[in-house]
Every structure is written in C-alpha cells, then in structure tokens.
C-alpha cells in the first residue's frame, strides 16, 4: 500500500502538547515583561523550571535529508554538578550533568573560555558546551555514549533567512522542574537513531541505546544572549514564522544524548528528578566564523552536509 | 586588463598580504597554506605588493594557480569562474575547501605531491555543496575527520586520480548527488567505506579503476542505484569488500539496481582496520548485498574470504526511521520517495535482499561458501535471486545454480546446507581500531593523470563517460 504524505502517523501527544505550550507561552510573556539586560548574560538567574515559549508544530523525527542540515557528533566529556548557565560561578550547586563538546565546561565557563578550549566533537571547531542531566540507575550515573547535534531550519522556516547563533549565545530547552510529561516535540525519548518517540524513557529491546532528544527554540528576540529563566529570549516558530516577540529565525538545534542503556527503564531517574525533567543546555562555543560558514553553506545552500547514521564506530 | 586578469592581480595582492601576515583566510574552511619542504616542492616567495603587475600573475589560460597566484586553494576556488581550473602546485595544504561554484575543476599538479592534510582537525579535504559540474583530480587528501572528498547535492561530478588516506568517515563520499564518475582512486583507512555513493536513484554514476583497501568497507552504497556501475576495480584487505545496503536513516531506500562487473575482490578479512558496526557485521565477505534489490553481479573474481565470496543477505535495522517500502515504492525515483511520509514501524525491521542476479563470476577459497543466499524469517526461495554460469566450489544452500538458475525453472532442496546468517550476530570480530592510528600501507607513488599541466578542463556535466560493459571480462589474478 502506498503511503501518503500525511504526516499525522507520527507519534505525537498533541492534546497535552498544546496545553503545555499555552502555559509555556504565558510564562514566557511574563518573563519578557520582567525585562532582560541587553547584549550579555543577565545577573539574575532562575534556577529551576523555566518553560519554553511555544513548541514545534510537530515532532521532528524520521529519515534525515528532507531539509538541509549539518550534524556534529561529540564524545562524552565529563560529568559534574555544575551549570554555567543556571548556576554560574557556583560549582556543585547543580544536579549532576553530563557534558559534551567543550572539554572545559565548569560552573565558571564563559563562551570565550569554550572557544579557546578543546572539543570532543568530530568537528573540532565546534567547541560549544552541550549538556543534559545525568541518567541515574539508583546512585550510579549511566555512562553516556555520545551526543548528536542536528542543526536545521525550524519546521517550515525558509532556510535562507535562518541565522547562526550569535557569539555568547546560551539557552535551555525543556523544563528541569516538570512534574508531568512535557511536549514530545520538545523533550522526547527514543531508541538509537530511530523514529520512535515517547515522553518517558522506553525499553529499547536490548539492541539499541536509549536516547534523550531535546529540540531547542528556533527564534530569538534579537537582543538578549540569555534571559533570567534562560528560555524567555528564545521561542519556537509556528507555521514557518517566528513570533513578533522573537522575530529572528535562528538554527534549530536538536540535541540527542545516547545513554548506555538498552532495556527496561523502570527505576531510572534523571539527576534533575524523576523521568519528566528532561532538558538540555547549550552555550555557543563554536568558532563563530565556522558556525556562520556552515549556516551559509549548508542551510542557506539547502544541502545536507552530514548524516548521523546510527552506524557507530565498532 | 580583462576581468580574469584583474581578479588575479587582486588575488595576488591578497595572497602576498596573507603570506606576509601568516594568517588564515576569512572563510572558516581555510587555513594557511604551507608548501611542504618535505615533498621537495618549490616554496613560493611572498609577492610584494609593489611587484604584482598583471603580467606576473599568470596568463589568462583558465588556470588559477595555487599558491603562485592565490595563497590558498579556497581563495582560488572562490575566484574561479565556470570552465576554469584551480591548479595546485606541489605542497602540503592544511585546508578544508568548500565549493559552491558551478563548472570548476580542482586539479593537483601531481597526485603524489599535492597533499591536502586535515591534521586530524579539519572535516573534509574538498567538499562540493549543491553545485553542478565539479571535477576534483590528481591530488591526495588525508587526515580529515570526515572525508577526503565529499560531494553533496551535486549534479555532475568527476573525482579522478585522487588518493584518500586515513579519514574519519569515508575516503570518497557522494551523497544525494547524480551524474558522477569516480575513477583511479586509492582509498585506505576509513572506518566506513573507502568509496561511498548514497541516497540517489537513479544515480547515473560509475566507479572504475579504484583500489580500496584497509577500510571498514571497500565500497558501501546506502539507498543508491539506478545506472550505477562498479567496474574494473580492486577491493582488498578491508573488513568486507563491496557492500550495497539499505537503511531508513536517510532517504531513497532501498538500495537497488547497482551493476558490479569485472572487479577483483579478495582477502576482505582484515581485522586491524577502523570499522563501524556494519563493517564488523559484514567482515569476511567479498561482495555482500545487504538488503539490496535487483543488482547485477557479473564477471568478478572473488577469493580468499573467511565467510562468503558473494552473499545475498538480509540486513537488520534495529532503530529504523520508517517501515519497509512496498515493492511498488521500489520504482519511485529518489525525488518522488522524498515525498512519502515515514511511519513508525514499532520496532526493528529487516531489509531482505530481493531479485539479485549473480552470473559468470569466478570464485575460490571463500571458506563458508563461494555463493550464498540467506534470510531471517523469509523463505529464501521466494526472494527471486538467480545464479548462473559462475565458477565456484561451494554454495549455501547447496547447488544454488540448480535451485535458482537465471534461465529456466529451479529445483532442489533450499534447506540443504541452509545458511544460518543469524549466527553473525553472535560473533565477536576484532574491534575497530582508531582511524587516526590504524596501521596502513605506506603511500606509494601512484599514477597521476596525464598531462596535468596542460590538459584542458573536461566538464563533468552530463554524467560519466560511456561504458562498454560487454568488453569487460573476468580480470586475471594480480
């Protein structure tokens, strides 16, 4: 039977996702009204539970190649109870994170530190810091295998108008204080590089590793490199358009962490609490001209500059 | 002063300034060019700004010379117009070159002494993106974290007389590209494939006169096919030799209609190479169709493999991105198939190989079977393969040419020496070796293209040169 181009067959918990998105939008507006310092990180940090403004129109999953992209795969670097976005300068204050990309990331890291340092990524000039909460089995952290960062236009966004993240840019996606399922379009669990998506960790049958997949906002307010809750300066596009509050289309980063766990996830918890608190953080430590070049050549050029096959180094 | 000369004069000034300043270009894909002392190449003196009259920056001959006229390959590429040749003089260039211009040729003066070196930091030696009619020829590309030469979204490419050595992904990699020719390549030291053509149907591409060794896979082609020919090449000392395959992580599945004729395929049991997991799984096989459809494998000489000489096998995909395409969908072009929405299959899928033709090959000393057809969960007799005219000793199942002749009706017992391919999943092959340090044959002096200094550009538009398949016989053993 020939399939149609109707994309509704995807696993999407649309009803809940829409409700959560509305709440997120309200919180986002509140944050914006609170004001943000221009051109730099703010000194006021909300430590828990920021919520993204909006959400993607659909879950981003399936074969790669329909839209332009470039991809960076990074080995696991280190773990620490540090968070230079949410707890800057306060080592040990955060829940346990696993870090990828920059080998330098600690509680005091600045984006300048990252650019000057080394990287675990296959693209050595991607020195960004990517991190997510550790996945715990009891008191033990499950070793992450690697991370994969997919850089694309937001859904339906004209690739020609997509901008690279500016220097010094940081953001968080997902709600580290969530007490119920988050929209699968933002925080999802899957198995290996496959299409399957779930709001909670799933049993990957022993053959594939469990992955946490976090999709970041793709619209920026054009002024603030961060915001008090680390969400409010960015938002998700809808129907290919950025909201007027966040009019600048930027790359859509989808960040996946593969954990060395392939079976029943019952009992696993994120270091941020429970199984609902999936989130990820990004600090732009790219060599800026490289990020801009990749955006120009791959996204504006509308070509696939790389594929993450899931076929791994044996 | 015509426009080319003007451009060159300006470029000469830029080149001089850059050399004097010893700094990289403004494009992230370029770094400082350093003509090598070790290669014996002449070192170009910096060109003072006051001594760059147009008469000193080269004739308007369609050659943009690096580093004499342009400090870096990238600068010359950016300056080149359709029909022009970026001509690279001997030296070592620590660059990652990106090409978006149509109709240009990037040519080394000498295949062996023009070396692009990624120094284990840069991603691709030369990367062509979305352009048309691109030629890369007569150079060496080594130590890149991704690929030696990479074309993506390109219509019309020719990659000739290129050495790709010690690369982190593929040696020569064509993705979502059509109308191509890959010839006279030496590719060694990639964990994935020395040569790869993927996501195209019809590809209209030829791989010929290639030597691919000490890679995870000699050749891999995922979701490619349709007027795709692999001919008169050598695939040896890889984990596995020629492995067309299917997977739903990228588009245009399944792999189909690849023609493999007149190749030497031997000794692909090499346990000390870098290797992705698929190469580990396929290790010890000469030509292995892994979930491919309607391929023609003919007049190859295949010997010395721990498992099979020519195998038609299923390929498991544990983390699929779509359900298996229907047979009706096999006829879709790549562009048409991109419009089909994926469906979560709810678990692992198995790509069976179907309707492959294996004839007139010469096989020996393939220790499990010279010829093999297998499945997991599907009756192999229903897969529509055929075998005729091969010179062989063993097959699994036994008497495979009687069971599935290419002409006439088969007969016999398909369960007689049934090949239990599931056992592959239980084996533990030697682990991958880090591609950066894997032991490789030292680079020897390899054949350069004829008349590199004077040969005019030959367009790659319109696809590969015509093949006379009928004239290709089973190659002699070396």
Boltz contact constraints between the chains, C-beta under 6 A:
constraints:
  - contact:
      token1: [A, 3]
      token2: [B, 340]
      max_distance: 6.0
  - contact:
      token1: [A, 5]
      token2: [B, 339]
      max_distance: 6.0
  - contact:
      token1: [A, 5]
      token2: [B, 341]
      max_distance: 6.0
  - contact:
      token1: [A, 7]
      token2: [B, 341]
      max_distance: 6.0
  - contact:
      token1: [A, 9]
      token2: [B, 343]
      max_distance: 6.0
  - contact:
      token1: [A, 11]
      token2: [B, 344]
      max_distance: 6.0
  - contact:
      token1: [A, 62]
      token2: [B, 321]
      max_distance: 6.0
  - contact:
      token1: [A, 62]
      token2: [B, 342]
      max_distance: 6.0
  - contact:
      token1: [A, 63]
      token2: [B, 248]
      max_distance: 6.0
  - contact:
      token1: [A, 63]
      token2: [B, 250]
      max_distance: 6.0
  - contact:
      token1: [A, 63]
      token2: [B, 251]
      max_distance: 6.0
  - contact:
      token1: [A, 63]
      token2: [B, 321]
      max_distance: 6.0
  - contact:
      token1: [A, 63]
      token2: [B, 342]
      max_distance: 6.0
  - contact:
      token1: [A, 64]
      token2: [B, 250]
      max_distance: 6.0
  - contact:
      token1: [A, 65]
      token2: [B, 250]
      max_distance: 6.0
  - contact:
      token1: [A, 65]
      token2: [B, 251]
      max_distance: 6.0
  - contact:
      token1: [A, 122]
      token2: [B, 145]
      max_distance: 6.0
  - contact:
      token1: [A, 123]
      token2: [B, 123]
      max_distance: 6.0
  - contact:
      token1: [A, 124]
      token2: [B, 121]
      max_distance: 6.0
  - contact:
      token1: [A, 191]
      token2: [B, 319]
      max_distance: 6.0
  - contact:
      token1: [A, 192]
      token2: [B, 319]
      max_distance: 6.0
  - contact:
      token1: [A, 193]
      token2: [B, 249]
      max_distance: 6.0
  - contact:
      token1: [A, 193]
      token2: [B, 319]
      max_distance: 6.0
  - contact:
      token1: [A, 194]
      token2: [B, 319]
      max_distance: 6.0
  - contact:
      token1: [A, 194]
      token2: [B, 320]
      max_distance: 6.0
  - contact:
      token1: [A, 194]
      token2: [B, 321]
      max_distance: 6.0
  - contact:
      token1: [A, 195]
      token2: [B, 321]
      max_distance: 6.0
  - contact:
      token1: [A, 195]
      token2: [B, 342]
      max_distance: 6.0
  - contact:
      token1: [A, 195]
      token2: [B, 344]
      max_distance: 6.0
  - contact:
      token1: [A, 196]
      token2: [B, 344]
      max_distance: 6.0
  - contact:
      token1: [A, 207]
      token2: [B, 318]
      max_distance: 6.0
  - contact:
      token1: [A, 208]
      token2: [B, 318]
      max_distance: 6.0
  - contact:
      token1: [A, 208]
      token2: [B, 319]
      max_distance: 6.0
  - contact:
      token1: [A, 289]
      token2: [B, 28]
      max_distance: 6.0
  - contact:
      token1: [A, 290]
      token2: [B, 28]
      max_distance: 6.0
  - contact:
      token1: [A, 293]
      token2: [B, 28]
      max_distance: 6.0
  - contact:
      token1: [A, 297]
      token2: [B, 98]
      max_distance: 6.0
  - contact:
      token1: [A, 297]
      token2: [B, 129]
      max_distance: 6.0
  - contact:
      token1: [A, 301]
      token2: [B, 129]
      max_distance: 6.0
  - contact:
      token1: [A, 301]
      token2: [B, 130]
      max_distance: 6.0
  - contact:
      token1: [A, 303]
      token2: [B, 129]
      max_distance: 6.0
  - contact:
      token1: [A, 303]
      token2: [B, 130]
      max_distance: 6.0
  - contact:
      token1: [A, 303]
      token2: [B, 152]
      max_distance: 6.0
  - contact:
      token1: [A, 303]
      token2: [B, 153]
      max_distance: 6.0
  - contact:
      token1: [A, 304]
      token2: [B, 152]
      max_distance: 6.0
  - contact:
      token1: [A, 304]
      token2: [B, 176]
      max_distance: 6.0
  - contact:
      token1: [A, 307]
      token2: [B, 250]
      max_distance: 6.0
  - contact:
      token1: [A, 309]
      token2: [B, 249]
      max_distance: 6.0
  - contact:
      token1: [A, 310]
      token2: [B, 249]
      max_distance: 6.0
  - contact:
      token1: [A, 310]
      token2: [B, 319]
      max_distance: 6.0
  - contact:
      token1: [A, 311]
      token2: [B, 276]
      max_distance: 6.0
  - contact:
      token1: [A, 311]
      token2: [B, 277]
      max_distance: 6.0
  - contact:
      token1: [A, 311]
      token2: [B, 278]
      max_distance: 6.0
  - contact:
      token1: [A, 312]
      token2: [B, 277]
      max_distance: 6.0
  - contact:
      token1: [A, 313]
      token2: [B, 191]
      max_distance: 6.0
  - contact:
      token1: [A, 313]
      token2: [B, 276]
      max_distance: 6.0
  - contact:
      token1: [A, 313]
      token2: [B, 432]
      max_distance: 6.0
  - contact:
      token1: [A, 314]
      token2: [B, 275]
      max_distance: 6.0
  - contact:
      token1: [A, 314]
      token2: [B, 276]
      max_distance: 6.0
  - contact:
      token1: [A, 314]
      token2: [B, 277]
      max_distance: 6.0
  - contact:
      token1: [A, 314]
      token2: [B, 280]
      max_distance: 6.0
  - contact:
      token1: [A, 314]
      token2: [B, 432]
      max_distance: 6.0
